[in-house]
Amino acid sequence: MQDIKLIVVQTYGSRPEADLAKGALEDAGIRSMIQADTAGGMREHLAWSGAGFRVLVREEDATVARDVLTPSVQSDESADADFP
């Protein structure tokens, strides 16, 4: 049996942010999971006071996942086109 190595691609301060990231990855066809120490969901504050909500993906998907989760930067010219 082959071991699957998981990589943390992003950490968030709240569960909703992590859920949005997970949804974006799933839309891109990348399987992911959220890891956090919340005492079984009874103490959500433990996660944001510690290491946060970590989004993990398979090692081979990490580069693409980071690209999905990193907002693209518009050039100054295209940003100026929106504002007269």
PyMOL Python script that loads the backbone (N, CA, C, O; Angstrom):
from pymol import cmd

cmd.read_pdbstr("""\
ATOM      1  N   MET A   1       0.835  -1.182   0.000  1.00  0.00           N
ATOM      2  CA  MET A   1       0.000   0.000   0.000  1.00  0.00           C
ATOM      3  C   MET A   1       0.880   1.247   0.000  1.00  0.00           C
ATOM      4  O   MET A   1       1.869   1.314   0.731  1.00  0.00           O
ATOM      5  N   GLN A   2       0.525   2.216  -0.807  1.00  0.00           N
ATOM      6  CA  GLN A   2       1.317   3.436  -0.952  1.00  0.00           C
ATOM      7  C   GLN A   2       0.874   4.482   0.058  1.00  0.00           C
ATOM      8  O   GLN A   2      -0.320   4.741   0.213  1.00  0.00           O
ATOM      9  N   ASP A   3       1.849   5.087   0.750  1.00  0.00           N
ATOM     10  CA  ASP A   3       1.533   6.167   1.674  1.00  0.00           C
ATOM     11  C   ASP A   3       1.303   7.457   0.887  1.00  0.00           C
ATOM     12  O   ASP A   3       2.020   7.759  -0.066  1.00  0.00           O
ATOM     13  N   ILE A   4       0.299   8.198   1.305  1.00  0.00           N
ATOM     14  CA  ILE A   4      -0.003   9.477   0.662  1.00  0.00           C
ATOM     15  C   ILE A   4       0.525  10.579   1.558  1.00  0.00           C
ATOM     16  O   ILE A   4       0.187  10.647   2.739  1.00  0.00           O
ATOM     17  N   LYS A   5       1.358  11.445   0.987  1.00  0.00           N
ATOM     18  CA  LYS A   5       1.909  12.552   1.757  1.00  0.00           C
ATOM     19  C   LYS A   5       1.035  13.786   1.538  1.00  0.00           C
ATOM     20  O   LYS A   5       0.789  14.192   0.402  1.00  0.00           O
ATOM     21  N   LEU A   6       0.568  14.378   2.647  1.00  0.00           N
ATOM     22  CA  LEU A   6      -0.247  15.581   2.570  1.00  0.00           C
ATOM     23  C   LEU A   6       0.591  16.802   2.922  1.00  0.00           C
ATOM     24  O   LEU A   6       1.455  16.747   3.796  1.00  0.00           O
ATOM     25  N   ILE A   7       0.322  17.903   2.228  1.00  0.00           N
ATOM     26  CA  ILE A   7       1.055  19.152   2.381  1.00  0.00           C
ATOM     27  C   ILE A   7       0.071  20.256   2.764  1.00  0.00           C
ATOM     28  O   ILE A   7      -1.020  20.349   2.200  1.00  0.00           O
ATOM     29  N   VAL A   8       0.462  21.088   3.725  1.00  0.00           N
ATOM     30  CA  VAL A   8      -0.339  22.266   4.068  1.00  0.00           C
ATOM     31  C   VAL A   8      -0.069  23.321   3.005  1.00  0.00           C
ATOM     32  O   VAL A   8       1.071  23.746   2.822  1.00  0.00           O
ATOM     33  N   VAL A   9      -1.128  23.747   2.298  1.00  0.00           N
ATOM     34  CA  VAL A   9      -0.951  24.755   1.250  1.00  0.00           C
ATOM     35  C   VAL A   9      -1.366  26.149   1.703  1.00  0.00           C
ATOM     36  O   VAL A   9      -0.959  27.147   1.108  1.00  0.00           O
ATOM     37  N   GLN A  10      -2.175  26.216   2.755  1.00  0.00           N
ATOM     38  CA  GLN A  10      -2.611  27.519   3.254  1.00  0.00           C
ATOM     39  C   GLN A  10      -3.201  27.336   4.645  1.00  0.00           C
ATOM     40  O   GLN A  10      -3.751  26.280   4.959  1.00  0.00           O
ATOM     41  N   THR A  11      -3.087  28.358   5.470  1.00  0.00           N
ATOM     42  CA  THR A  11      -3.665  28.355   6.811  1.00  0.00           C
ATOM     43  C   THR A  11      -4.576  29.564   6.945  1.00  0.00           C
ATOM     44  O   THR A  11      -4.239  30.661   6.498  1.00  0.00           O
ATOM     45  N   TYR A  12      -5.739  29.357   7.565  1.00  0.00           N
ATOM     46  CA  TYR A  12      -6.731  30.422   7.725  1.00  0.00           C
ATOM     47  C   TYR A  12      -7.094  30.593   9.192  1.00  0.00           C
ATOM     48  O   TYR A  12      -6.929  29.674   9.994  1.00  0.00           O
ATOM     49  N   GLY A  13      -7.579  31.751   9.528  1.00  0.00           N
ATOM     50  CA  GLY A  13      -7.944  32.060  10.898  1.00  0.00           C
ATOM     51  C   GLY A  13      -9.351  31.677  11.275  1.00  0.00           C
ATOM     52  O   GLY A  13      -9.716  31.753  12.448  1.00  0.00           O
ATOM     53  N   SER A  14     -10.168  31.260  10.292  1.00  0.00           N
ATOM     54  CA  SER A  14     -11.545  30.877  10.608  1.00  0.00           C
ATOM     55  C   SER A  14     -11.971  29.703   9.734  1.00  0.00           C
ATOM     56  O   SER A  14     -11.438  29.497   8.644  1.00  0.00           O
ATOM     57  N   ARG A  15     -12.930  28.946  10.226  1.00  0.00           N
ATOM     58  CA  ARG A  15     -13.464  27.800   9.486  1.00  0.00           C
ATOM     59  C   ARG A  15     -14.112  28.235   8.165  1.00  0.00           C
ATOM     60  O   ARG A  15     -13.885  27.583   7.147  1.00  0.00           O
ATOM     61  N   PRO A  16     -14.917  29.323   8.141  1.00  0.00           N
ATOM     62  CA  PRO A  16     -15.516  29.726   6.856  1.00  0.00           C
ATOM     63  C   PRO A  16     -14.475  30.036   5.767  1.00  0.00           C
ATOM     64  O   PRO A  16     -14.672  29.682   4.604  1.00  0.00           O
ATOM     65  N   GLU A  17     -13.379  30.691   6.140  1.00  0.00           N
ATOM     66  CA  GLU A  17     -12.320  30.967   5.154  1.00  0.00           C
ATOM     67  C   GLU A  17     -11.736  29.666   4.624  1.00  0.00           C
ATOM     68  O   GLU A  17     -11.524  29.520   3.420  1.00  0.00           O
ATOM     69  N   ALA A  18     -11.478  28.729   5.514  1.00  0.00           N
ATOM     70  CA  ALA A  18     -10.922  27.442   5.103  1.00  0.00           C
ATOM     71  C   ALA A  18     -11.914  26.675   4.230  1.00  0.00           C
ATOM     72  O   ALA A  18     -11.519  26.025   3.263  1.00  0.00           O
ATOM     73  N   ASP A  19     -13.201  26.752   4.570  1.00  0.00           N
ATOM     74  CA  ASP A  19     -14.222  26.091   3.757  1.00  0.00           C
ATOM     75  C   ASP A  19     -14.287  26.675   2.347  1.00  0.00           C
ATOM     76  O   ASP A  19     -14.452  25.936   1.376  1.00  0.00           O
ATOM     77  N   LEU A  20     -14.157  27.993   2.232  1.00  0.00           N
ATOM     78  CA  LEU A  20     -14.145  28.626   0.906  1.00  0.00           C
ATOM     79  C   LEU A  20     -12.945  28.158   0.089  1.00  0.00           C
ATOM     80  O   LEU A  20     -13.068  27.880  -1.104  1.00  0.00           O
ATOM     81  N   ALA A  21     -11.791  28.075   0.732  1.00  0.00           N
ATOM     82  CA  ALA A  21     -10.585  27.607   0.042  1.00  0.00           C
ATOM     83  C   ALA A  21     -10.760  26.163  -0.410  1.00  0.00           C
ATOM     84  O   ALA A  21     -10.394  25.813  -1.532  1.00  0.00           O
ATOM     85  N   LYS A  22     -11.312  25.333   0.451  1.00  0.00           N
ATOM     86  CA  LYS A  22     -11.554  23.930   0.103  1.00  0.00           C
ATOM     87  C   LYS A  22     -12.501  23.842  -1.090  1.00  0.00           C
ATOM     88  O   LYS A  22     -12.293  23.025  -1.987  1.00  0.00           O
ATOM     89  N   GLY A  23     -13.529  24.670  -1.105  1.00  0.00           N
ATOM     90  CA  GLY A  23     -14.463  24.690  -2.229  1.00  0.00           C
ATOM     91  C   GLY A  23     -13.798  25.113  -3.528  1.00  0.00           C
ATOM     92  O   GLY A  23     -14.076  24.546  -4.585  1.00  0.00           O
ATOM     93  N   ALA A  24     -12.921  26.105  -3.455  1.00  0.00           N
ATOM     94  CA  ALA A  24     -12.194  26.555  -4.649  1.00  0.00           C
ATOM     95  C   ALA A  24     -11.305  25.436  -5.190  1.00  0.00           C
ATOM     96  O   ALA A  24     -11.204  25.239  -6.401  1.00  0.00           O
ATOM     97  N   LEU A  25     -10.667  24.712  -4.281  1.00  0.00           N
ATOM     98  CA  LEU A  25      -9.816  23.601  -4.716  1.00  0.00           C
ATOM     99  C   LEU A  25     -10.652  22.490  -5.346  1.00  0.00           C
ATOM    100  O   LEU A  25     -10.264  21.928  -6.370  1.00  0.00           O
ATOM    101  N   GLU A  26     -11.783  22.174  -4.748  1.00  0.00           N
ATOM    102  CA  GLU A  26     -12.660  21.142  -5.309  1.00  0.00           C
ATOM    103  C   GLU A  26     -13.170  21.552  -6.688  1.00  0.00           C
ATOM    104  O   GLU A  26     -13.278  20.713  -7.582  1.00  0.00           O
ATOM    105  N   ASP A  27     -13.488  22.846  -6.868  1.00  0.00           N
ATOM    106  CA  ASP A  27     -13.917  23.341  -8.183  1.00  0.00           C
ATOM    107  C   ASP A  27     -12.819  23.168  -9.224  1.00  0.00           C
ATOM    108  O   ASP A  27     -13.099  22.992 -10.410  1.00  0.00           O
ATOM    109  N   ALA A  28     -11.560  23.218  -8.771  1.00  0.00           N
ATOM    110  CA  ALA A  28     -10.420  23.039  -9.670  1.00  0.00           C
ATOM    111  C   ALA A  28     -10.041  21.568  -9.828  1.00  0.00           C
ATOM    112  O   ALA A  28      -9.073  21.246 -10.516  1.00  0.00           O
ATOM    113  N   GLY A  29     -10.807  20.672  -9.189  1.00  0.00           N
ATOM    114  CA  GLY A  29     -10.542  19.245  -9.318  1.00  0.00           C
ATOM    115  C   GLY A  29      -9.474  18.723  -8.377  1.00  0.00           C
ATOM    116  O   GLY A  29      -8.913  17.652  -8.609  1.00  0.00           O
ATOM    117  N   ILE A  30      -9.185  19.464  -7.319  1.00  0.00           N
ATOM    118  CA  ILE A  30      -8.147  19.067  -6.361  1.00  0.00           C
ATOM    119  C   ILE A  30      -8.824  18.648  -5.054  1.00  0.00           C
ATOM    120  O   ILE A  30      -9.542  19.434  -4.436  1.00  0.00           O
ATOM    121  N   ARG A  31      -8.588  17.417  -4.650  1.00  0.00           N
ATOM    122  CA  ARG A  31      -9.133  16.943  -3.383  1.00  0.00           C
ATOM    123  C   ARG A  31      -8.342  17.556  -2.241  1.00  0.00           C
ATOM    124  O   ARG A  31      -7.116  17.654  -2.307  1.00  0.00           O
ATOM    125  N   SER A  32      -9.049  17.971  -1.185  1.00  0.00           N
ATOM    126  CA  SER A  32      -8.386  18.608  -0.053  1.00  0.00           C
ATOM    127  C   SER A  32      -9.127  18.277   1.234  1.00  0.00           C
ATOM    128  O   SER A  32     -10.220  17.711   1.223  1.00  0.00           O
ATOM    129  N   MET A  33      -8.501  18.645   2.334  1.00  0.00           N
ATOM    130  CA  MET A  33      -9.134  18.473   3.635  1.00  0.00           C
ATOM    131  C   MET A  33      -8.698  19.604   4.549  1.00  0.00           C
ATOM    132  O   MET A  33      -7.666  20.237   4.328  1.00  0.00           O
ATOM    133  N   ILE A  34      -9.500  19.851   5.581  1.00  0.00           N
ATOM    134  CA  ILE A  34      -9.188  20.889   6.565  1.00  0.00           C
ATOM    135  C   ILE A  34      -8.799  20.198   7.862  1.00  0.00           C
ATOM    136  O   ILE A  34      -9.477  19.281   8.325  1.00  0.00           O
ATOM    137  N   GLN A  35      -7.698  20.654   8.435  1.00  0.00           N
ATOM    138  CA  GLN A  35      -7.223  20.108   9.696  1.00  0.00           C
ATOM    139  C   GLN A  35      -7.147  21.238  10.716  1.00  0.00           C
ATOM    140  O   GLN A  35      -6.593  22.302  10.438  1.00  0.00           O
ATOM    141  N   ALA A  36      -7.708  20.997  11.902  1.00  0.00           N
ATOM    142  CA  ALA A  36      -7.654  21.998  12.966  1.00  0.00           C
ATOM    143  C   ALA A  36      -7.888  21.309  14.302  1.00  0.00           C
ATOM    144  O   ALA A  36      -8.607  20.314  14.379  1.00  0.00           O
ATOM    145  N   ASP A  37      -7.288  21.834  15.330  1.00  0.00           N
ATOM    146  CA  ASP A  37      -7.521  21.322  16.672  1.00  0.00           C
ATOM    147  C   ASP A  37      -8.630  22.145  17.303  1.00  0.00           C
ATOM    148  O   ASP A  37      -8.394  23.242  17.808  1.00  0.00           O
ATOM    149  N   THR A  38      -9.845  21.602  17.271  1.00  0.00           N
ATOM    150  CA  THR A  38     -11.000  22.313  17.825  1.00  0.00           C
ATOM    151  C   THR A  38     -11.660  21.512  18.938  1.00  0.00           C
ATOM    152  O   THR A  38     -12.821  21.751  19.266  1.00  0.00           O
ATOM    153  N   ALA A  39     -10.932  20.561  19.522  1.00  0.00           N
ATOM    154  CA  ALA A  39     -11.469  19.699  20.582  1.00  0.00           C
ATOM    155  C   ALA A  39     -12.771  19.044  20.135  1.00  0.00           C
ATOM    156  O   ALA A  39     -13.777  19.083  20.843  1.00  0.00           O
ATOM    157  N   GLY A  40     -12.735  18.454  18.970  1.00  0.00           N
ATOM    158  CA  GLY A  40     -13.915  17.770  18.450  1.00  0.00           C
ATOM    159  C   GLY A  40     -15.046  18.695  18.063  1.00  0.00           C
ATOM    160  O   GLY A  40     -16.210  18.295  18.096  1.00  0.00           O
ATOM    161  N   GLY A  41     -14.725  19.934  17.695  1.00  0.00           N
ATOM    162  CA  GLY A  41     -15.729  20.905  17.297  1.00  0.00           C
ATOM    163  C   GLY A  41     -16.343  21.654  18.468  1.00  0.00           C
ATOM    164  O   GLY A  41     -17.187  22.529  18.273  1.00  0.00           O
ATOM    165  N   MET A  42     -15.928  21.319  19.677  1.00  0.00           N
ATOM    166  CA  MET A  42     -16.506  21.971  20.855  1.00  0.00           C
ATOM    167  C   MET A  42     -15.814  23.283  21.190  1.00  0.00           C
ATOM    168  O   MET A  42     -16.386  24.116  21.893  1.00  0.00           O
ATOM    169  N   ARG A  43     -14.611  23.482  20.706  1.00  0.00           N
ATOM    170  CA  ARG A  43     -13.826  24.678  21.028  1.00  0.00           C
ATOM    171  C   ARG A  43     -13.182  25.235  19.763  1.00  0.00           C
ATOM    172  O   ARG A  43     -11.973  25.110  19.571  1.00  0.00           O
ATOM    173  N   GLU A  44     -13.994  25.852  18.898  1.00  0.00           N
ATOM    174  CA  GLU A  44     -13.483  26.409  17.640  1.00  0.00           C
ATOM    175  C   GLU A  44     -12.370  27.416  17.886  1.00  0.00           C
ATOM    176  O   GLU A  44     -11.463  27.540  17.062  1.00  0.00           O
ATOM    177  N   HIS A  45     -12.419  28.128  18.989  1.00  0.00           N
ATOM    178  CA  HIS A  45     -11.415  29.151  19.274  1.00  0.00           C
ATOM    179  C   HIS A  45     -10.015  28.563  19.447  1.00  0.00           C
ATOM    180  O   HIS A  45      -9.032  29.290  19.303  1.00  0.00           O
ATOM    181  N   LEU A  46      -9.897  27.286  19.748  1.00  0.00           N
ATOM    182  CA  LEU A  46      -8.575  26.680  19.893  1.00  0.00           C
ATOM    183  C   LEU A  46      -7.786  26.740  18.587  1.00  0.00           C
ATOM    184  O   LEU A  46      -6.568  26.919  18.603  1.00  0.00           O
ATOM    185  N   ALA A  47      -8.478  26.591  17.461  1.00  0.00           N
ATOM    186  CA  ALA A  47      -7.790  26.596  16.169  1.00  0.00           C
ATOM    187  C   ALA A  47      -7.220  27.965  15.851  1.00  0.00           C
ATOM    188  O   ALA A  47      -6.051  28.079  15.483  1.00  0.00           O
ATOM    189  N   TRP A  48      -8.040  29.020  15.989  1.00  0.00           N
ATOM    190  CA  TRP A  48      -7.522  30.338  15.611  1.00  0.00           C
ATOM    191  C   TRP A  48      -6.584  30.901  16.645  1.00  0.00           C
ATOM    192  O   TRP A  48      -5.849  31.840  16.341  1.00  0.00           O
ATOM    193  N   SER A  49      -6.573  30.374  17.857  1.00  0.00           N
ATOM    194  CA  SER A  49      -5.602  30.839  18.842  1.00  0.00           C
ATOM    195  C   SER A  49      -4.284  30.085  18.713  1.00  0.00           C
ATOM    196  O   SER A  49      -3.290  30.451  19.341  1.00  0.00           O
ATOM    197  N   GLY A  50      -4.277  29.045  17.906  1.00  0.00           N
ATOM    198  CA  GLY A  50      -3.076  28.236  17.712  1.00  0.00           C
ATOM    199  C   GLY A  50      -2.598  28.284  16.280  1.00  0.00           C
ATOM    200  O   GLY A  50      -2.211  29.337  15.774  1.00  0.00           O
ATOM    201  N   ALA A  51      -2.628  27.137  15.635  1.00  0.00           N
ATOM    202  CA  ALA A  51      -2.097  27.027  14.275  1.00  0.00           C
ATOM    203  C   ALA A  51      -3.128  27.326  13.201  1.00  0.00           C
ATOM    204  O   ALA A  51      -2.787  27.322  12.019  1.00  0.00           O
ATOM    205  N   GLY A  52      -4.361  27.584  13.563  1.00  0.00           N
ATOM    206  CA  GLY A  52      -5.387  27.928  12.582  1.00  0.00           C
ATOM    207  C   GLY A  52      -5.986  26.714  11.907  1.00  0.00           C
ATOM    208  O   GLY A  52      -5.771  25.576  12.325  1.00  0.00           O
ATOM    209  N   PHE A  53      -6.736  26.976  10.860  1.00  0.00           N
ATOM    210  CA  PHE A  53      -7.379  25.938  10.070  1.00  0.00           C
ATOM    211  C   PHE A  53      -6.488  25.695   8.859  1.00  0.00           C
ATOM    212  O   PHE A  53      -6.354  26.564   7.996  1.00  0.00           O
ATOM    213  N   ARG A  54      -5.885  24.522   8.796  1.00  0.00           N
ATOM    214  CA  ARG A  54      -4.923  24.199   7.740  1.00  0.00           C
ATOM    215  C   ARG A  54      -5.618  23.448   6.609  1.00  0.00           C
ATOM    216  O   ARG A  54      -6.361  22.496   6.848  1.00  0.00           O
ATOM    217  N   VAL A  55      -5.370  23.884   5.378  1.00  0.00           N
ATOM    218  CA  VAL A  55      -5.903  23.211   4.196  1.00  0.00           C
ATOM    219  C   VAL A  55      -4.785  22.336   3.641  1.00  0.00           C
ATOM    220  O   VAL A  55      -3.705  22.824   3.307  1.00  0.00           O
ATOM    221  N   LEU A  56      -5.059  21.038   3.546  1.00  0.00           N
ATOM    222  CA  LEU A  56      -4.063  20.073   3.090  1.00  0.00           C
ATOM    223  C   LEU A  56      -4.478  19.450   1.768  1.00  0.00           C
ATOM    224  O   LEU A  56      -5.660  19.218   1.516  1.00  0.00           O
ATOM    225  N   VAL A  57      -3.480  19.182   0.926  1.00  0.00           N
ATOM    226  CA  VAL A  57      -3.690  18.491  -0.342  1.00  0.00           C
ATOM    227  C   VAL A  57      -2.583  17.455  -0.514  1.00  0.00           C
ATOM    228  O   VAL A  57      -1.601  17.453   0.228  1.00  0.00           O
ATOM    229  N   ARG A  58      -2.750  16.591  -1.484  1.00  0.00           N
ATOM    230  CA  ARG A  58      -1.689  15.625  -1.799  1.00  0.00           C
ATOM    231  C   ARG A  58      -0.452  16.375  -2.278  1.00  0.00           C
ATOM    232  O   ARG A  58      -0.545  17.432  -2.902  1.00  0.00           O
ATOM    233  N   GLU A  59       0.684  15.812  -1.976  1.00  0.00           N
ATOM    234  CA  GLU A  59       1.952  16.454  -2.326  1.00  0.00           C
ATOM    235  C   GLU A  59       2.026  16.794  -3.813  1.00  0.00           C
ATOM    236  O   GLU A  59       2.517  17.862  -4.176  1.00  0.00           O
ATOM    237  N   GLU A  60       1.550  15.910  -4.663  1.00  0.00           N
ATOM    238  CA  GLU A  60       1.642  16.161  -6.110  1.00  0.00           C
ATOM    239  C   GLU A  60       0.690  17.259  -6.582  1.00  0.00           C
ATOM    240  O   GLU A  60       0.846  17.765  -7.693  1.00  0.00           O
ATOM    241  N   ASP A  61      -0.287  17.636  -5.766  1.00  0.00           N
ATOM    242  CA  ASP A  61      -1.233  18.700  -6.114  1.00  0.00           C
ATOM    243  C   ASP A  61      -0.882  20.050  -5.489  1.00  0.00           C
ATOM    244  O   ASP A  61      -1.563  21.043  -5.746  1.00  0.00           O
ATOM    245  N   ALA A  62       0.171  20.100  -4.671  1.00  0.00           N
ATOM    246  CA  ALA A  62       0.473  21.293  -3.870  1.00  0.00           C
ATOM    247  C   ALA A  62       0.735  22.537  -4.722  1.00  0.00           C
ATOM    248  O   ALA A  62       0.215  23.608  -4.409  1.00  0.00           O
ATOM    249  N   THR A  63       1.512  22.426  -5.769  1.00  0.00           N
ATOM    250  CA  THR A  63       1.849  23.599  -6.583  1.00  0.00           C
ATOM    251  C   THR A  63       0.605  24.188  -7.238  1.00  0.00           C
ATOM    252  O   THR A  63       0.391  25.399  -7.192  1.00  0.00           O
ATOM    253  N   VAL A  64      -0.208  23.344  -7.841  1.00  0.00           N
ATOM    254  CA  VAL A  64      -1.431  23.814  -8.499  1.00  0.00           C
ATOM    255  C   VAL A  64      -2.394  24.379  -7.456  1.00  0.00           C
ATOM    256  O   VAL A  64      -3.050  25.391  -7.701  1.00  0.00           O
ATOM    257  N   ALA A  65      -2.482  23.733  -6.303  1.00  0.00           N
ATOM    258  CA  ALA A  65      -3.374  24.205  -5.237  1.00  0.00           C
ATOM    259  C   ALA A  65      -2.972  25.592  -4.765  1.00  0.00           C
ATOM    260  O   ALA A  65      -3.834  26.442  -4.549  1.00  0.00           O
ATOM    261  N   ARG A  66      -1.691  25.832  -4.604  1.00  0.00           N
ATOM    262  CA  ARG A  66      -1.229  27.166  -4.193  1.00  0.00           C
ATOM    263  C   ARG A  66      -1.584  28.206  -5.248  1.00  0.00           C
ATOM    264  O   ARG A  66      -1.952  29.333  -4.917  1.00  0.00           O
ATOM    265  N   ASP A  67      -1.474  27.827  -6.517  1.00  0.00           N
ATOM    266  CA  ASP A  67      -1.851  28.749  -7.596  1.00  0.00           C
ATOM    267  C   ASP A  67      -3.343  29.075  -7.533  1.00  0.00           C
ATOM    268  O   ASP A  67      -3.734  30.222  -7.752  1.00  0.00           O
ATOM    269  N   VAL A  68      -4.169  28.088  -7.240  1.00  0.00           N
ATOM    270  CA  VAL A  68      -5.617  28.302  -7.139  1.00  0.00           C
ATOM    271  C   VAL A  68      -5.936  29.239  -5.982  1.00  0.00           C
ATOM    272  O   VAL A  68      -6.802  30.106  -6.101  1.00  0.00           O
ATOM    273  N   LEU A  69      -5.235  29.067  -4.862  1.00  0.00           N
ATOM    274  CA  LEU A  69      -5.539  29.840  -3.656  1.00  0.00           C
ATOM    275  C   LEU A  69      -4.869  31.205  -3.613  1.00  0.00           C
ATOM    276  O   LEU A  69      -5.209  32.033  -2.767  1.00  0.00           O
ATOM    277  N   THR A  70      -3.918  31.454  -4.517  1.00  0.00           N
ATOM    278  CA  THR A  70      -3.233  32.739  -4.548  1.00  0.00           C
ATOM    279  C   THR A  70      -3.933  33.644  -5.547  1.00  0.00           C
ATOM    280  O   THR A  70      -4.001  33.315  -6.731  1.00  0.00           O
ATOM    281  N   PRO A  71      -4.456  34.781  -5.093  1.00  0.00           N
ATOM    282  CA  PRO A  71      -5.137  35.682  -6.023  1.00  0.00           C
ATOM    283  C   PRO A  71      -4.159  36.226  -7.058  1.00  0.00           C
ATOM    284  O   PRO A  71      -3.013  36.550  -6.747  1.00  0.00           O
ATOM    285  N   SER A  72      -4.638  36.318  -8.283  1.00  0.00           N
ATOM    286  CA  SER A  72      -3.779  36.868  -9.332  1.00  0.00           C
ATOM    287  C   SER A  72      -3.682  38.378  -9.157  1.00  0.00           C
ATOM    288  O   SER A  72      -4.631  39.037  -8.731  1.00  0.00           O
ATOM    289  N   VAL A  73      -2.520  38.904  -9.495  1.00  0.00           N
ATOM    290  CA  VAL A  73      -2.273  40.339  -9.379  1.00  0.00           C
ATOM    291  C   VAL A  73      -2.489  40.963 -10.745  1.00  0.00           C
ATOM    292  O   VAL A  73      -1.876  40.552 -11.730  1.00  0.00           O
ATOM    293  N   GLN A  74      -3.372  41.967 -10.799  1.00  0.00           N
ATOM    294  CA  GLN A  74      -3.607  42.668 -12.062  1.00  0.00           C
ATOM    295  C   GLN A  74      -2.502  43.690 -12.276  1.00  0.00           C
ATOM    296  O   GLN A  74      -1.959  44.254 -11.325  1.00  0.00           O
ATOM    297  N   SER A  75      -2.185  43.914 -13.532  1.00  0.00           N
ATOM    298  CA  SER A  75      -1.219  44.969 -13.823  1.00  0.00           C
ATOM    299  C   SER A  75      -1.890  46.320 -13.609  1.00  0.00           C
ATOM    300  O   SER A  75      -3.118  46.412 -13.600  1.00  0.00           O
ATOM    301  N   ASP A  76      -1.088  47.369 -13.435  1.00  0.00           N
ATOM    302  CA  ASP A  76      -1.623  48.709 -13.212  1.00  0.00           C
ATOM    303  C   ASP A  76      -2.479  49.172 -14.388  1.00  0.00           C
ATOM    304  O   ASP A  76      -3.465  49.883 -14.194  1.00  0.00           O
ATOM    305  N   GLU A  77      -2.111  48.775 -15.604  1.00  0.00           N
ATOM    306  CA  GLU A  77      -2.853  49.200 -16.788  1.00  0.00           C
ATOM    307  C   GLU A  77      -4.265  48.642 -16.784  1.00  0.00           C
ATOM    308  O   GLU A  77      -5.213  49.372 -17.072  1.00  0.00           O
ATOM    309  N   SER A  78      -4.431  47.349 -16.461  1.00  0.00           N
ATOM    310  CA  SER A  78      -5.769  46.773 -16.482  1.00  0.00           C
ATOM    311  C   SER A  78      -6.603  47.295 -15.316  1.00  0.00           C
ATOM    312  O   SER A  78      -7.824  47.398 -15.435  1.00  0.00           O
ATOM    313  N   ALA A  79      -5.975  47.621 -14.204  1.00  0.00           N
ATOM    314  CA  ALA A  79      -6.702  48.191 -13.064  1.00  0.00           C
ATOM    315  C   ALA A  79      -7.187  49.594 -13.400  1.00  0.00           C
ATOM    316  O   ALA A  79      -8.291  49.980 -13.016  1.00  0.00           O
ATOM    317  N   ASP A  80      -6.368  50.358 -14.115  1.00  0.00           N
ATOM    318  CA  ASP A  80      -6.759  51.717 -14.494  1.00  0.00           C
ATOM    319  C   ASP A  80      -7.904  51.713 -15.521  1.00  0.00           C
ATOM    320  O   ASP A  80      -8.664  52.678 -15.604  1.00  0.00           O
ATOM    321  N   ALA A  81      -8.025  50.642 -16.293  1.00  0.00           N
ATOM    322  CA  ALA A  81      -9.066  50.579 -17.313  1.00  0.00           C
ATOM    323  C   ALA A  81     -10.462  50.559 -16.686  1.00  0.00           C
ATOM    324  O   ALA A  81     -11.431  50.976 -17.320  1.00  0.00           O
ATOM    325  N   ASP A  82     -10.568  50.078 -15.450  1.00  0.00           N
ATOM    326  CA  ASP A  82     -11.864  50.016 -14.783  1.00  0.00           C
ATOM    327  C   ASP A  82     -12.326  51.371 -14.260  1.00  0.00           C
ATOM    328  O   ASP A  82     -13.518  51.585 -14.042  1.00  0.00           O
ATOM    329  N   PHE A  83     -11.396  52.268 -14.062  1.00  0.00           N
ATOM    330  CA  PHE A  83     -11.709  53.578 -13.478  1.00  0.00           C
ATOM    331  C   PHE A  83     -11.329  54.682 -14.468  1.00  0.00           C
ATOM    332  O   PHE A  83     -10.164  54.806 -14.845  1.00  0.00           O
ATOM    333  N   PRO A  84     -12.315  55.484 -14.887  1.00  0.00           N
ATOM    334  CA  PRO A  84     -12.013  56.557 -15.851  1.00  0.00           C
ATOM    335  C   PRO A  84     -11.228  57.685 -15.218  1.00  0.00           C
ATOM    336  O   PRO A  84     -10.896  58.660 -15.892  1.00  0.00           O
TER     337      PRO A  84
END
""", "prot")
cmd.dss("prot")
cmd.show_as("cartoon", "prot")
cmd.util.cbc("prot")
cmd.orient("prot")
